[in-house]
Amino acid sequence: MVDMLRPCSFWPAFVPVHDPSRKAYIGIQNMGTLFTRRFEADRIGSQVPVKLMHLEGLYELFVSKFAFSNMDLSMHLFQVNLKMKMTYRTLPYSEDDDVQESEGGFTESGESPKSNHQSRTQWDDNCPWSEWYSAEDPLRGFELLTVWSEKAIESSLEMAELENVSPLEAEKWLISPCLSEILSDGCGGKRIGFASQLLLLIDALHMSLDAKFVEDFISVENPGPENLKSTAVIPPPTVLDRVLKDLFHEVGALQLDFAEGDHENSRTIKGAPLESLFGQFCLHSLWFGDCNIRAIAAFWIEFVREVRWCWEESQPLPRMQASGVVDLSTCLINQKLHMLSICIDKKRQLNQECPKAGENNFFLSAHVKGDSQIQSDISSEDGDTEASFFECDSLSTPDCPNDPESDISSFVHSDAVKLGDPIPKHSACIRRGSAGIVGSMMLLKSYQNMHAPFTQDPPLMTEDMHEERLHAVEALGESFRFSAQLEKDILSSDMSAFKAANPDAVFEDFIRWHSPRDWENDDNMEKVESNTNAVVESTNDWPPRGKLSERMSEHGNSWRKIWNEAPPLPASEQKPLLDPNQEGEKVLHYLETLRPYELLGQMVSTAFKAAADTLNRTSFGGLKQLTTRIGQLYLTMAATLRCLQKNSLSVGTEDIEDLKRLCAIFGHVESLITLAASLHQKFLQAPRLSESIFNDYYNFYLPKMGTVSIGGDEKKDFDKKQEVRRQEREVVASMFTPPTVNQSWRKVLSMGNLLNGHEPTLREIIFSKRDHLSENYYASHAPRGYQQELETYRMYICGTSNDLSVALAVASCD
């Protein structure tokens, strides 16, 4: 008796019927003490009747469930409620139009794709990485869900009209991307890009640690490990020639802005600039062959031969500046190549000089030593005369108060007296190497204007040269600072040039020009400072009155000693501070004898930096989350690659593993950049959608990047949908390009509600009828006193023109 009083279950029960392939079921559900709901479900897997492909036929199918059989359904009105959703999908890539022909970046011969130009148009042709590899479009298409508002339908004619309504009239649009499997897999090894090639380069670095010479990897006598010999392939000479031709192609000076487009954190990585010669060499190496150590060794040897040919033939070194200061923040190989480029330029000038012009005219500075060049040229230490004897101040000429180089081009180098200055009878010397007078400054011992001399450029030094000179100073036990020792030769050269330009000058005159802070005026002398802090002296108060500072007037001052020893020679007749022939040969010797691990270490750092700089130039609409992630990537690379910047490379197993983990991080960011670029291209006119879809995917992808620990199934597909606003619908609709004849030849019969010729890939319809139970099919009478309406009939229809499923639910009082 107790069991009979227990409440019965309200869960429906289903039983399969007919053939299992039809997925047909019948079922029943107890709704309480009065009502019961019965279910019927069936499926047509093929050859759907034409009538059931259209909304009119589906309406009549539903009405037939409660109307009398002898009625003409098309002539009677039956009010039913309709809810409808339609799904559209952009056309997938066909086999003929697949863009992945060159996926992987390699050709059959193993050359760089940059030197193997392709005529086929790719989706990423305008992306910065396209010159190195062609990436698969991470977006295989889009799925659009259109949701229609509930309508009351009374006839088949209304359904026929509804079938011709454009999807643009739907109440709501929801869009979701169809992602490529490679993007969904993250960095599972299928994706080919910078990250996959950097991983191969790290393997090459690991193999180079025990080798002494680069030539060992391609030598017949010393072929290396057997597994390396069998798997590592060197591309044929024709491929190598094409890559070298592309690498050493002359680049215009306007294209040598190395800092253009670089991230602010890029300089934290000690590598070569992206557009530099070594930067391009490293990127080519990633795709040369399969980036194995033997291919890299062969490539490097030929690269150095090309560099030597440029040196011996005095040809400009491509992709390298021939002027400026060596940037010590770059890798040593880039510093050496910059030094060599400058030496080649100096060598070319020397070969073009007339013998009568002197052997060193090309070493002259292009400007007079002014405020920006003199100020803080040489540092000092308080309380130590020897340690501070190179300290100087600055003095700008009144001729160029703001920019000492602005008007210097108007001066003409001459060995004669300048600007009509009178030559005193007691002067037996001729002025040489003058670049013009220094404002109104006068010499102390003669009534003449002071002249600024042409000076030599300071000697260029690479990082290892600075270290070598520092070690030499430490070995000699010098008491003065290393920075002062480096400037001693420059100071002597400047003194000689000043003497030649001012034959009657004394040591005090040089101090007034070179280091005015060490010249103290008398109290009764008026001191006027220009906007550039230059001292301007009045010619009415001659001779100038003042004295040397305490440190310059001490007995045995080293500056005075150098002054006394410096001969009066213009810069054009001095021994050059930089010997281009000697320094050029030193650079080539360094390149030709570079140890394999030193080469690969600098290649890894430069390749990471160049690859990141390339991706950073991608146009993706300024997505904040991606921009932040790129900045974090640079900082992570700088920290991880620091182990490769040691003088004695001692990379261990842990360092190699850290570098491989860095590749995985790089691959994640590379995937996100590729997705962002694809979204940006497709939603140029709807940037909000691009940003919203990317942010949704970024939050979904974050756990795969190892930054968030979550539970659950990590293989879950991304299915987040974004609502499309009214003003964005035309942009989304334009993505559904009309199908071609080959793509639509089978679609002779259409379901209607076409979107630019695309019929729905899935149509979901719910018919429902609310009524009193007295009219239901299963029971003729409703309970007495029951006045509320009930959903008596409900039909769910789902499918396409080739597959249709129908489910019917009927409520009754039994």
C-alpha positions, 0 to 999 in steps of 0.5 A, a space after each residue: 500500500 505504501 509503494 502505491 502511494 509513492 509519486 510516479 516518475 515524470 521522466 519520459 520513456 522511449 522505445 526504438 522502433 523500425 530499422 535502427 538506421 531510421 532512429 525512430 522512437 515512440 515514448 510516453 510521459 506522465 505529466 501528472 494525474 490528468 495529462 499524458 504526453 506521447 512522443 513519436 520520432 522518425 528520420 528520413 536519411 535520404 531522398 527527402 520529399 520535395 514537399 518536406 523541403 519547404 516550409 509550406 509542406 512542413 506546416 501542412 505536415 504538422 496540421 495533418 496531425 490534428 486536422 481531419 483527414 478529409 480536409 484540404 489543408 491548404 484551404 483552411 486556416 489553422 493558427 499555429 505558433 512557429 519558432 525557427 533557427 537557420 544555420 549557414 556556413 561559408 564555403 569550405 576550401 575545395 581541394 582545387 583551391 587549397 592554400 596549403 600547397 606550400 605549407 611547411 615552407 620547404 621546397 623539394 630542394 630544401 631552399 628558403 621559400 623567400 628565394 622560391 617565388 610562387 605565383 599562387 595567391 595565398 591568404 597571407 600574402 600581405 602578412 610579414 611572415 609570407 616571405 618565409 613561409 605560407 601559413 594555413 588560414 586558421 579560419 576555415 570559415 564561419 558559421 552563422 546562426 539566424 534566430 527568428 522571432 516567434 510568429 503566429 501562422 494561419 495558412 500555408 500561404 504565409 509559410 510560402 511567403 516566409 520562405 522567401 524572406 531574406 535572413 537579414 530580417 531575422 531577429 538575431 544573428 550569432 556568428 562563430 568561427 570554424 577553426 583549423 585543426 592545426 590551430 585547435 591542436 596548438 603546437 602539437 607538431 603539425 604546424 610549420 612556422 617560425 617556432 618549429 624552425 627555431 626548435 630545429 635551430 636549437 637542436 643544431 646548437 646542441 650538436 655544435 657544443 662539442 665541435 671545434 670548427 665549422 668545417 668539421 660538419 661538412 668535412 669528408 675526413 671528419 663527417 661527424 656522428 653517423 646519425 647526423 650524416 644519414 639524416 642531415 642534408 645539404 641543399 644542392 649548390 644551385 639552391 645555395 646560389 639563389 639564397 646567397 643572391 637574395 641575401 646579398 642583393 643590394 638594399 637601398 639606403 632608405 630601407 636600412 632603418 633597422 629600428 622601424 617597426 621594432 617593439 620597444 622591448 626588442 633591444 633587450 635581446 642581444 641579436 642583430 636587427 631584422 633587416 641587417 645582413 646577419 639578421 637575414 642570414 639567420 632567418 634564411 638558415 631557418 628554412 635552408 635545408 631542414 635547418 640541420 647543422 650541416 646545412 647551416 655550416 655549408 651556408 655559413 662558409 659560403 656566406 663568409 666567402 661572399 663577405 670576403 669578396 665584398 672586402 677584397 673588391 671594395 664592394 659595399 656590404 649589403 644590408 649594413 650601414 657604412 657609417 655611424 657608431 657600432 651598436 654594442 647592444 647587438 650581437 658580436 657578429 653584427 658588430 663585426 659586420 658593421 665594422 667591416 662595412 665602415 672599413 670597406 667604405 673608408 677603403 673605397 674613399 682611400 682608393 679614390 683619393 688623389 695622391 696629392 691630397 694626403 693619405 688621410 683626408 677620408 678620416 676627417 670628421 664631417 663636422 667641427 667638434 661642437 657641443 654635442 661632440 665635446 660635452 662629456 667626451 671624457 669623464 673624470 674622477 674628483 680628487 684624482 688628477 691622473 684619473 680625471 685629466 681627460 675631463 672636459 666641458 663643451 663649447 658651441 660655436 656661435 655660428 651654430 648655436 643649436 646644431 654644430 653640424 647644421 652649417 658646417 657644410 658651408 665651410 671649405 677645408 683649406 690649408 691657407 689662412 681662414 676668413 681674412 685673419 691678419 697674420 702677425 709678423 711674429 708668427 712663422 706658421 701657416 694655419 692649416 685644417 681650419 673649419 672656421 672661427 669659433 664665435 668671437 673667441 680670441 687667442 690669448 697670446 695673439 690678437 687672432 680669432 680662434 679657429 675650430 679644427 677639422 678632427 678625426 672621427 673617434 676610432 670604432 670599437 666592437 665589444 670584444 675590442 673594448 674588453 681586450 683593451 680593458 684587459 690590457 690596461 689591467 695588465 699594465 697596472 695603469 692607475 687612470 680609468 679605462 675610459 680615459 685610456 680609450 680617449 688618449 689617442 683621440 685627445 692627442 689627435 684633437 690637440 694636433 689639429 687645434 695647433 695646426 688650425 691655430 699656430 699661435 695657440 697655447 695650452 690654455 687656448 685649447 682648454 678654453 675650446 675643448 673643456 671650457 669648464 676648466 677655464 676660470 674667468 676673472 671676477 671683473 670679466 663678464 661671462 655670457 652664456 648662450 642657449 647652448 651654454 657656450 662662452 662668448 668673449 668680447 673682442 673689446 677686452 683683449 687679451 682674455 683674462 682668466 686662469 686654468 682650473 685647479 686640476 689643469 694647473 697642477 704640476 705634471 698634468 697629463 693634458 699639458 704633457 700630451 699638448 707638449 708632445 702633440 705636433 701641429 698636424 691637421 687631421 688630414 696629415 695625421 695617422 688615422 685612428 682607424 686603419 681600415 685595412 688592418 681592422 677589416 682583416 681582423 673582422 674577416 679572421 674572426 668570421 673565418 675562425 668562429 667556433 661553431 657554438 659561438 656561431 650557433 649561440 648568436 644565431 639562436 638569439 638573432 633568429 628569435 629576435 628577427 622572427 619576433 620582430 617579423 611577427 610584430 609587424 603584423 597588422 591585427 587591429 591593435 588587440 590589447 591582449 595580444 599586444 600585451 602578450 607580445 611584449 611579455 614574449 620579448 621579455 621572456 626571450 631576453 631572460 631565456 636567451 641570456 645564457 647565450 650571451 656569455 663570453 665562454 658559452 657553457 650551455 647545459 641540458 637545462 639551458 637547452 630545455 629552457 630554450 625548447 620551452 621558449 619555442 613552445 611559448 613562441 609557437 603559442 603567440 605565433 598561433 594567436 598572431 596568425 588568428 588575429 591577422 586572419 580575423 582582421 582581414 575578414 572584419 576590416 569593416 567590423 572591427 568590434 566583431 574581430 576583437 570580440 571573437 579573438 578575445 573569446 578565443 584568447 580566453 579559451 586558449 589561455 589554459 593551453 599556454 600553461 598560464 592557467 590551471 583548470 580542470 575539465 577536458 582540455 580537448 573541448 572545441 571552441 564554440 563560443 558565438 558572438 551576436 552580430 549587430 544590425 549595422 554589422 550584418 552586411 559585412 558578415 553577409 558579404 563573407 558568404 560569396 555566391 557559390 560557383 557552378 562547380 560548388 552548387 551543381 548538386 543543389 538543384 532544389 533549394 530549401 529557401 531563405 537563401 543568403 547570397 545563394 547559400 541555403 541553410 546547412 541546418 534548419 530547426 523549426 518548432 511548430 506548436 498549438 495551444 488549445 483546450 483538450 476537448 479538441 485533442 486527437 487522443 481524448 475527446 473530453 477535458 476534465 470538467 472545470 479545466 479552463 486553462 489552455 495547454 500546448 497540445 501539439 508540438 513538432 520539432 523538425 531538424 535537418 537539411 534537404 538530404 536529411 530530415 528528422 521529425 519529432 511530435 509530442 501530443 498532450 492528452 487527458 487519459 
